[in-house]
Every structure is written in C-alpha cells, then in structure tokens.
C-alpha cells in the first residue's frame, strides 16, 4: 500500500487487487493440511488417523488418546444406527446448562477481542499515527504525512507474523488461559502508553512519534499471542461433540458482529470523545478480558476433545 500510495497515486484498485496474493497463497497452503484423526477414524482409515495423531502430538505414545477417539467414533456410529442423526440447534445448546455456560464464555471472549480495539486500531492506524505526529520521524525520507504514517504502520505491524508463529509454539506449552492472563494486561499497558502520548507529549516531537509506533507494535504482538487466535481455538475445543458445530458457528458469528459494530461506530465515537479517550476505553477492555479469562476460561492444553467435552 505504501508503494501504491507513493508511486501510483493511491489507486484503490491496486490496493484491493494486491489482496489476491495472500489469498492465493492461503488457498495453496490448504492443500498441505492434514485431515483430523477423528474424521479419518470415522471413515475407517485407522492407520492414517493414527499417523496424523502422532504428527500432531509429536510423539508415538498416543495409544490412550487414539483408543478414546475410536471409542467416541464407535459410540456415534452406534447411536446413528438406532436413531436418525440430527444436528443440534441453537435452542438445544441454550437448553443445555453446560453447553450454555461454554457458549457464554467463548462469545464473551469474541466480544473482548473486538472491544479491545484491534480492528478499530488496525483499520485506523495510519490516521492515529498521523495524529500522533510520526511524520517527524521520517521527515527527511518521506515528507508527506500520509506516506510517513503508512511507513510507520508497516514498521509497527511487521512483528505480527513472527508473533503468530511464536503463538503456535506457545499454545501447547503455556496453555490458552495462561497466554490470555499474561498478555492481555500487556495489551492494556501498551494502549495506556499510547493514550499518555496523546495527553502529555507535544505534537511534532520525535519522542511522541516513536513511543506511538512502539506502543502499537507491542499491542499488535501481544494481541497475536492472546486475544487474536485463542477465542476461535477455544470455540473449536470446549463444546461437547453434539453442540460443537452450532457452538463454534455462533461464536464466529458473534466475532464478526462485534467486528462490524466496533468498525462502524469507532469513527463516530472518536469524533465525539477524541482518540485519547477511545484508547482508555480499549485499554479498560483489555484489562477486563484478562480478569474474565482468569475466572471463566478453562484450560484445554494437553486434553483431548473427549476429555474437554
């Protein structure tokens, strides 16, 4: 986008078209994904199922879990012989006390994910950084404030990719709950830092611009280690088998609903109360999500779906 803004006059068609490149890469990557052991077992492909399970767990010692999967698949097959298999509805889920409690937890996490401000800040980072005065950092290289804010945005979010790779490594070492309770307070602190920049440092100073970029960088990295991936991961894990499809669907629906609401109303709220106060609100939500995670999120690290559900 920076190159397009700098050399192509900001043509929006090129900006949209470039999104096809990572989309195509993701499409190619899908072909390398392995089927789940449970699905393979249900199709009678037991050797392949065990091999994939060993690959996922990175150990040959999967006898107990594999037997549990086979037992679960066999029970489902027996049940389907005696009665017509029907997908659970949202009403069924809400009428089940255990499943309902899990739904409240994952929907709340999806809400916190968006109310913590991630998409509002990502979508409007160039505007926030321009308001913070980052052009003072790149005045010699890029005198145009728009180009300077775009470059600063690239710098601020460049660590997110390695952070996601790190998250995939930490997920089964630290655990989902531990990652949430550890990094959401850091998200909150980074937004507090950004808010203080707007309150106390003079516009146009290099220090103001530098702290703003660093704060957004820390915020983006810690989001990737906590509220970014974990709500959707937990949504796929915590529900009993019968309610898993409808539970996860409802969770993702909630995520995109809150995404749309925050994106729609952030510019309105920002114009009413100012960028600084918006940042305080987002920081509060990050802190609240950490407290919520401590008391409501169950740890699923190292557990099979049968043990969790």
ABEGO torsion letter per residue (X at the ends): XAAAAAAAGGBAAAAAAAAAAAAAAAAAAAAABBBBAAAAAAAGBAAAAAAAAAAAAGBABAAAAAAAAAAAAAAAAAAAAABBBBBBBAAAAAABAAAAAAAAAAAAAAAAAAAAGAAAAAAAAAAAAAAAGAAAAAAAABABAAAAAAAAAAAAAAAAAAAAAAAAAAAAAAEAAAAAAAAAAAAAAAAAAAAAAAAABBBGBAAAAAAAAAAAAAAAAAAAABAAAAAAAAAAAABBAAAAAAAAAAAAAAAAAAAAAAAAAAAAAAAAAEAAAAAAAAAAAAAAAAAAAAAABBBABGBBAAAAX
